[in-house]
Amino acid sequence: MEALVRRSLIALVGATLQSPVPRYVKSPAFARRVETALSGSNDGVPAALRDAIAARLAQLKIPLPAEPPLPPRTADARALRAVLATLRLLASRNAAVPERVLQAYRAQGATACEVVTAVLAESGLSAASEIVQVARALDQASRLLDHTWQPEDLRLALARELAAEARGSVPEPEVPPIAAAEAQRPLPGRRHFSASSLNLYAECPRKWYFRYLCGAVEDKPTSASAYGTAFHAALEAFHRVYSRVEGVAVRELELRLEGEINTAFEQHRIHFGSEVEFRLNRRRAQRTAKKYLAWLRARAEKEPFEVIGCELKADINLDGVEFRGYIDRVDRDAKTGRVTVFDYKTGSIVESAAEYRSRINECKEFQLPYYYWARTSVGDTVRSLALVPLREAHLDVQPIELEVVPSAPPVRARGDARRGVIGAIELERARTAMVEIARRLAAGTTPYFEPTNDASSCRHCVYAPSCREKPAPSVQPFAR
């Protein structure tokens, strides 16, 4: 008998030693399972434990069945093969993807049943209750044994049930061909990528071509970019001193952040277009900082946390592709130890969590998914991903936050909530898309970089005068 099943049955048999005796112990089905556990040569059950169990069953007047135990019920082979094929399809060009998906789910505290249910939903499979029963049995065994299920346990349980089915009794399902794993090889051309560069490519491949391959036009700093750079520097210096804000006087926090903003803006003064722009942007930052502190203190009172780093280096290798970047801020929850990743936004951002999640699923946004994999690679369990708006001084700071969950419901495009959820498989898809785009760009075989279809994105593009293929601007009505 397999070790996992043997340990599970031993734990079930242990229930006979309880007082009062659970009702299910007196059922014939339980007696058959006991007989299965005790029959034959089983090194996992000591002789003394066998004798104690047999004596206890006799005392309870529970006879062991004389007939051979019933054969175990096997799951539908077609459905099991479909689930296993789904896990393989998730691999695409990398055999390690199923392991990463299962580990990502487990890191979020998901049960094996939740994992299987999510995989079934992701692949569009239905009428697969047998598979869910296998996962539910694994969860029950894990609870009885008081340990966390492992990805290998789930794969073995599914494979064991599949092997129990008589060969040739069920035709093989039609499974799309699986691409063979590519051998790791050095990438020509660009040696590394960033999430922001892939965001630029998703926005307009032509713009990416001008910036990273041509370098024909220098993208000089603007007052807007100088505002963002200075504000980021001020917050980094502030949190270097105050990693926790609970218990600190409000006035002390305000004075410190005000001083850090004055210092940071003075250092970047040369990048503003004029003295007027410098003073107006600094004043806007001071007013926004008060909103930021109000949000920070309210969040700390609700859920105490510690800022474990600002401008954290996030250089990782994803399937042979080097990615580089910096994370604006990472908080660690004081109770659970899980982390929240923040990205400061001093420009325009999406209006809702549903909108941002849709952009991730449409492979138009890679920033926070990249940060998720960067922190996961160093052993953190990421609780949520958030965008912090710092543009409007008259508005309260209300982040766009996505909590990472094992299985997320479908996106509601019209939702306007600023908090939402995102599933582990969605982040895995974003990861796969990042690697595919980076490999395609690094190969240097792209014959043509198409311009965007959105004419509004060309309004502030520094490369617009050099782009002969940009879309025609939409007709603007003239006022009389």
C-alpha positions, 0 to 999 in steps of 0.5 A: 500500500502506498505510504500516503494511503497507509498513513491516512488509514492509520490516522483513521484507525486512531479514531477508534481510541477516542471516547465516545466512539465516533459514529462512523467507526461502526460502519461496515465501510470503516471496517473494510478500510481497517482490514485493508490497513492491517492486512498483509505485510505492512511495516508502517503499522507496528505489531503492538498497534495492530493488536491494540486496534484489533482488541479495541474493535473486538471490545466495540463488537465491530467484526472485521469483514470475512470477505475480501475488501471491495476494490477501490473506486477509481476516478473516470480515466478520461477526466483524470487524463484531462486534468493531467494534460491541463497541468502539462499544457500549463507548462507550454515550453517549460516543464517547471510551470506545473510545479510553480503553479501548484507551489504558488497555490500552496503558498497562498494556503489553498487546499488541494481541492481548491487547486483541482477546482481552479484547474478544472475551471481554467481548462473548461472541464465539467462533470469531473466530480471524481477528480474533486473527490480525490483532491478532497480525500488528500485534504482530509488525509493531510488534516488527519496527519496534521501536515500540509499537502505537497504538490507531489502528493496531488500528482501521485494521487491523480496518477494512482487513480488513473493507473487503477483504471483498466488499460484500454477501457477508455479511449484516449482524449484528444489533447492539443499537442504540447510544445517540447521544452526549449533548451536554455541558450544565450539570448542574442541582442538585448541581455536583459529586460524590465517590466516597464519596457514590456509595458511599453511594447504592449502599448506600442511596439513601434515606440519600443522600436524607437526607444530601445533599438534606434535611440534616435531621439533623446527622451529628456526629463519633463516636469511630470517625470521630475515630480515622480522621481523626487516624490519616490526619493522622498518616500524612500528616505522617509521609510528608511527612518520610519518602517513602522508608524504606529505609536509615532506622533502625527506631527513628527511624521508630517515634519519628517516627510515635509523635510524629505520632500523639500530635500528631494525636490531641491536635488531634482530642481534642475529637471523642472522646466522653470522655477514656477513649475518647480514651486508648484510641483513641490507644493503639490507634493507637500499636499499629497504627502499629507493624504499619503500619511493619513492613508498610511496611519489608517492602514497601520491601525487596521492591520499593523505592518512593517516596511521591509524595504523601498526601491528594492532591487528585483533582478531575477532569471525567468526561464533563461531570460534576465529581468531587472527592476526595482520595487517601490515598497514592500510591507510585511504583515505583522500577524501573518508574515505575508507581504504586500507589494506597492508601486507608486504612481504619480501619473494616470492609472486605472480606475478600478481593480477589475480594470487593472486585472483585465489589463494583466489578463490581456497582457498589457500590464506586467509591472505588478506580476513581475514584482510578484514573481520577484518576491516569490523567488526570494521566499516571500508569500505575497498577500496582495499587489497594489498601485498607490496614486500620488498624483492628485493633491485634493484626493484621498490616497486610495490604492488599487489593490489586488489580493492574490488568491488561489482561485479568483472569480471571473473579472467583472468589467464594470466593477468600480471597486478599488480592491479586488482579487487575482488568481495564481494562474493569471499571474502565471500566464503573465509570467509566461507572456513576459518570457515569450515577448522577451525571447521574441525581442531578444531573438532579433527576428521581428520583421516589423514593429506595428504602431498602436491603434490608439491615436490618443497615446501618440499625443505625448509620445516624443517619437511621434514626429518621427513615426510615419505610420502612427494612426490618424488623430480622431476628429475634434469638434471645433467650438464657435 
